[in-house]
Amino acid sequence: MPAVRTRPQPTKDYNAPGLDWEKRLGLVMKADPYPSPIKNMVYKAVLRYFNHKVHFEYMPFDDLTSRIDIAFPEEKIAIEYEGGVNSKRAAQSKFVEPKKAANKVKGGHRSSKTFLHDVDKYNNLAMIGWRVYRCTAETDILKFIKDIRSWIPS
């Protein structure tokens, strides 16, 4: 298992304190190498409800290769968006042309090497007490928010 991160997180513009959720959403979407309408809905929902607690591209280990898409470090909650999953919902999205959605699989989860790295990351997170919520284009956003709210103490 990689060493748990001891040095401070690198500060990205979208993790700067004091920004309102709409400003952070714009910065996160601009920095995203694999944008998708569904992923943006997940980001928007998280920022709208949990802006003050959430961190993007959080690095829990010193290895600098394991990043959590969306993290609540104080609560030890990781949210991973599993991109590259070809889904009916993405293909039917009004934001994406159907041919492009059906034929183009975007995201970093296309290879077995990446999949194995993610499995290792999830196992390492579990070993240090983190809970991981994995979501895809098929995730019900309202259920997702309800689930995350139940994990975060008031």
Sequence and secondary structure as in RCSB ss.txt:
>XXXX:A:sequence
MPAVRTRPQPTKDYNAPGLDWEKRLGLVMKADPYPSPIKNMVYKAVLRYFNHKVHFEYMPFDDLTSRIDIAFPEE
KIAIEYEGGVNSKRAAQSKFVEPKKAANKVKGGHRSSKTFLHDVDKYNNLAMIGWRVYRCTAETDILKFIKDIRS
WIPS
>XXXX:A:secstr
   B  S     GGG TT  HHHHHHHHHHH SS  HHHHHHHHHHHHHHTTT EEEE  BTTSS  EEEEETTT
TEEEEE  S   HHHHH TTS HHHHHH   SS SSHHHHHHHHHHHHHHHHTT EEEEE TT  HHHHHHHHHH
HS  
